[in-house]
Amino acid sequence: MALETRVLQADEWDVWFDHLELAFGGVPESPEERELYKSLTETERSLGVWDGETCVGSAGAFSFRLSVPGGALVPAGGVTMVGVSPTHRRQGVLTSLMRRQLDDIRAGGEPLAVLTASDPAIYGRFGYGTAAYSVSVDIDTTRVRLSVPPGTDGVRLRLVDPQKALGDCERVYAALVAGRPGMPARQPGWELHALLDPPSRREGASALKCVVAEGADGEVVGYVRYHVKPDWEQTGSDGKVQVRDLDALDPAAYAALWRYVFGIDLAWRVRAYGRPVDDPVLHLVSDVRRTQVRQRDALHLRLVDLPAALEARGYGAPLDVVFEVEDRFCPWNAGRWRLTATAGGGASCTRTDAPAELELSVGELGSAYLGGVALTSLAAAGRVRELRAGALAEVSRALAGDVAPWLSHGF
């Protein structure tokens, strides 16, 4: 029987999600997580591949607005729920889903597609590049101290119910989005993702807790959400604090929140995952060697409409360069483009017959797009070719950002 690819119908969602769980190992999600993702699913942007009545492939997309260098919020398809049943692998199912999805994202006017990858090796062949990384930190608070800035002692902290504090926390988050590339502006319903706390995922830790930081006027200027996992050894307590989210609008509030989690009774380790690679906590700690830091890929990005994407972001230096771009999967992007930009101003990207000065694939452009991966580094790995002396440094400098890009939450 021939496979059929079609847009998901609302009454097919449970079968479709059952397939996804099977594709990811067969362990069911918690009822709370399943319910949340059912409410967030945009069925009109979700695809299923069917073998008779059996769903054997899936791919979805969320309608995001992603912060880019310069502060603009650019429409992006948030690729998600991609899976192929074990019985139907290596039969072109994933390729057909990626083909249909990128065509749809382009038709919908979104210049970008983004995703988080369960297997990063998969998506390079579809033109995605790793555009943002994250770090995890594991801190031994018996040996590491914090050096906090002036004003930290004036910050008031309050332990609050995470649900009741949600509005204040979301206002802090929204104020930060434009200042750091890679952060999605919260669409309706996504604020609940931050509160997802099924007991089955706690592994012996407490329910989600929240502390807010208030400035002199009583306004909330920061928050931390966390779990505490009590533990005991013969020598005494060995508890751990797991930081879920920590955001603040100023250095004093930021430091006060970190100092709070460092000081929680009966806990001697603080762990935080998915933090920015330039997280300021790395400059507050007294001993970075005992602050175990591990880096991994976070956000993979693809230019779907190359000229629109390059015109949407800001640039840190004037630029006038001609690219030769390879893009086999989305051939409308392939060819020669002239990109001109002013520092802090607008940009223009148009087709040209002028000689190319830099040669690269759309994946390398995707990696460099948010300003966190230098084209000079990619060139040193043999993935970018300089055709005019000096062009590589000019473009790398213009694309670079002031802060590291960061994906603030998964999807």
N, C-alpha and C positions, 0 to 999 in steps of 0.2 A: 504494500500500500504506500502511495506517495505521501511524503510529509507535507503538512499544511501549516503555513505561518500566517497568523492573524492577530489583530488587535484584541486584547483581553476584554471579555465581557464581565460585568460585575459579579454575576452568579458563578463564574468560573474561578474566582480568586482563590478559594480554599484549595482546589485541586492544583492550581498553578503554584501556590506557595508550598503545598506538600511536595511537589516535584523539586522545588528549590531546596528544601530541607534534605531531600534524598541526595541531590547533587553535591551538597556540602557535608555528607557523611551520615545523614539519617538521624541525627540527634534533634528532637523537636525543640523549637523555641518555646520560651515560657508563654503562657496565655497572655500575659501583660504585653510582652514584646510583639507577639503576633497581632494582637488587637491594635496596637499603635501603628504598626506598619500597614495594616489593612486600611486604617483611616488616612494614612499618608499616601498610599498608592494612587497614582494618577492613571486610571485604567486606560484612558485614551492614549497614553504614552507607554503602555506596557504591551509587550509582544509575547506570544506563546507559540511554540512549535508543537504540533500535534501529530501523533501517529495513531490514527483512529480516534479513540476516546482517551488516549493516554497523552499527557503533556510530557514532552521529552526535551524541551528547551525553553528558556525564558530570558527576557531582558526587559528592564524598565528604565524610566528616566524621570527625575524630579526636575521641576522648573525652578532653577536657582538664579540668583543674582550674585555674582562673585566679585569681590573687591580685587582691583588690579592696581599696579603702580600708577600714582596720580590721584587715586581715590575714587575713580569711577566704579559703578556697580554694573557689570556687564552680564547680560543674559547668558546662561550656560545650562546645558543639559547635564544633569547629575546622573550619570550612568550607574545603574544598580541592579541587584537581583539577577545577575547573569549566571546561568548555569545550564549544563547539558547533562542529561541522564547518562549513567555509565554504559548503558546499552547502545547509545547513539553517538558516542565520541568518534572522532576522526571520520565523520561523514559530511563535513562541511556545515554543520548546524550552527556553530559559533560564528563562522565567517558570514553566513547568510544573515544572522541576527545583527552583527556589526554593520553590515552593508545597509540593511533596511533602516537601522537606527540612525546612522550618520546622515543618510539621505533625509530622514524625517527631521532631524535636528537642523539641518541646513534649510529645509523648506519652512521650518518654523521661525527662521530669522535669528537663531542663536549662533553667535560666532565661535563659541567654545563648547567643548565637551570635556567633562572631568569625571574621574572615578578614583576609588580606592581599590587596590588590587589584592585579592587573596593569593594570586600567583603573579608577581610582577613580570615574569618572562613572557606572559601571554600577549600583553597589549602593545608591545613595541611594534609588532607586525601590522597593527592597525593604525599606526601613526601617533600613538601616545608617547609622551616623554615625561619623565619624573620631574615635576616642577616644584615640589615642596617636600621637605623632610621634617621629621620630628625627632625629639629626644625623649628618653625616659631617664629619670633620676631616682637613685636609691641612696638615701642619706642616713648615715649613722649619727643620730643626734647626740649620742654620748660623747662624740669626738669632734663634731662640727658645730661651730657657733655662727651666728649671723651678725654682720656689721650693718646696722640700719641707719638710714639717712635722718637728718634733722626733721622734726615734725612727726615722727612715728609715734612718739608717746602721746601725742594729742589726738590720735585716731581712736574713736570709740568703736568697740566691737560688740555685736549682739548676736546671740544664738537664737535662731528663728526657725520656724517651720518652713521647709523648702518650698512647699506649695504657696504659702502666704507671702513669701518673699519673691516669688517668681517675677512679678511685674517690675520690682526694683532691679532685680538682677538682669532682666532683659533690657532695661534702659541702659545699664552699664555696658552690656554686650554691644548694643546697637551703636553706642558712641565710639566703640573701638574699631568697628568693621572697616570704615574707610581708611584708617591709618595703617592697616596691615594687609597686604595682598594675600589672597587665598582664602580669606574668611567669607563664608556665605552669609548674606543678610537673611535673617530668620523669616521664612515664609509662614503664614498661619498654620498652626499645628506643630511646627518644629520646636516651639518652646517646650513642649511636653517631652521631647526626646531627652532633654537634659535632666529630667526628673525620673526617667525610667529606672526602676529599682526592684526588679523581681527578686523575691527571697531566694530563688534557686540559683541566682548568680552571685550571691554574697560570699559564699564559701566560708561561712563562720563569722563574717564581719557584721557590723551594725547596720541598721537601716541608714539611708542617706541622711546626712546632717548638713546644715547650712549656717554659716556665720557671715553677717554683713558688716562692712566697715562704713562708718559715717564720718563725714567731715564736720567742720566747726558749725555749719548751719544745719546739721542734722540730716542732710541729704546722703543717700547711699552712694558711695563712690567706689565700692568694691565688694567682692564676695568670694567665698570659698565653699565648695561642696565637697564632702569627704565621707569616708567610712572609717571606723575604728575596728581593728581586729584584735581582740584581747588574746593573749597567749601567756603561758607560764612555763618556766623551767625550774629546776631545783634551786637555782640561784635567785629566783624571783621572777618578776614580770618581764615579758618579752613581746609587748604589744607593738602593733604597726598601724600607721595612719596611711590610708590610701586617698590621695587627692584626686578628685574627679575633675573639677574645674576651679581655676583661680584666676580672676580678672580684676583689674583695678584701673582707675583713671589717673592716679598719680603715684609717685614713688613711695610716699609715706604710707598710703593705704596698702599698697602692694607688699611692702616690707612688714607691716603690722599683721597682715594675714599669714604670711609665711612664719613669722615669729609665733603666732598663735598655734599653728599646727606643730611647730617644733616643741611647744611646751605642753602638749596634751599629756595628762598624767598616765603613767604605766605604759607608755608607748615610746620605744627607743629607735624606731626607724620611720622615716617618711618616704613614701614612694609616690611618684607622679609619672603618668604616661602621656604621650602625645603632646608634649610641650614644644614651644618654638625652639629652634636650634640656637637662637640668640637670647634665650630666656634670661632676664636679669638676675634670677636667683643664682646663676653661676658666678655672679660678681658680688653677691651678698655673703656667700659661704666662706668660712675661714680656711677650709681645706678642700680644694676641688678634687684632690685625689681620692678622698673618702666620700666624695659625692659621685658615685658611680654613674657615668653617663653613657648611654647607648643610643646610637642613631639608626633610623630606618626610614625607608620611603614612606610618604604619606599621601600626597596628591599627585595623580597622573593627569596630564592635560593634553588636549588635542586642539589645534586650530582647525575649525570646521570651515569658516569663512576667513581665509588668511588676511585679506586687506582690511576687512571690518575689524578683526581682532587687533591688528597692529595699529590701526587708527584709534582704537578705543582707549589705549593705555597712554600714560605719560612717559616722558623720557628725561633722563638726568643730564643729558648733554646734547648739543646740536648734532644732527645726523643727516647725511646724504649718502646713501649707499645703494648699490644694486646687488640683489641676491639672486642666485640660481637655486631654486627649491625643487627637491625631489619629493613627490607625493604620489605613490602608485595606487593607494587605496581611495584617495579622493582627488582624482586627476585635475579637477577644476582649480586646485591650488598650485599645481605644478607649473614650472616655467620661471621666467625672469620678472622680478619685481623691483621697482625703485621705491625706497622708503626715505622720506624726508621728514625731519622733526625739529622743533625748537625746544630748548631746555625749558621744561615746565609748561610748555604750550601744546599746540595741536600737532598732528601728524598727518601725512598723506602717503598712501601706498597704492601705486598704480603699475600696470603692466608697462614694460619697456623693451626696446630692442638694443639698448646700450649694453656694452660689455659687462659681464658679471664681475664683481669684485670679491664676492664671498659665495661659497658653494656649501650647501648643507641640506639635510632632509627636514621634513616638517616635524619630525620627532625632536630634533635638536632645537628647533624654534619653540616647540612646546615646553621643553625643559627650561629654556632661558626666559620664557615669556613673563613670568612673575618676578623676575629679578633675583632669584635665589641661586641660580646655576649660571656660572660665567661661561660665555662662549669660548674664552681663552682656555678654560679647563677642558671643554669638550674638544677643542682643536688639538690640545696636547694628547688626547686619547685617539686622535686620528678621525674624529667624527665631523669636523668642520675643516674646510679647505680655504685658505686665504689666497685670492688671485691677484689682489693689489696690496702691496706692502703698506701696512698701517691700518687697513680696513678692519681687521679683526679687533684690534685694540679699540678703535673708534666705536664699533658696534657694541662690544662687550661693556664699555664704559657707559654708553647711553642706555643700555638695557638694565644695568645694575640698579637695585633698589636700596633705599636707606635702611630698611628693616627686612629681616628674613621673612619670606612668605610662610604662611601657617594655615593648615586646615584645622579649624577649631573644634570640629566634631565630625564624626563619621556619618555615613549614609549608605 
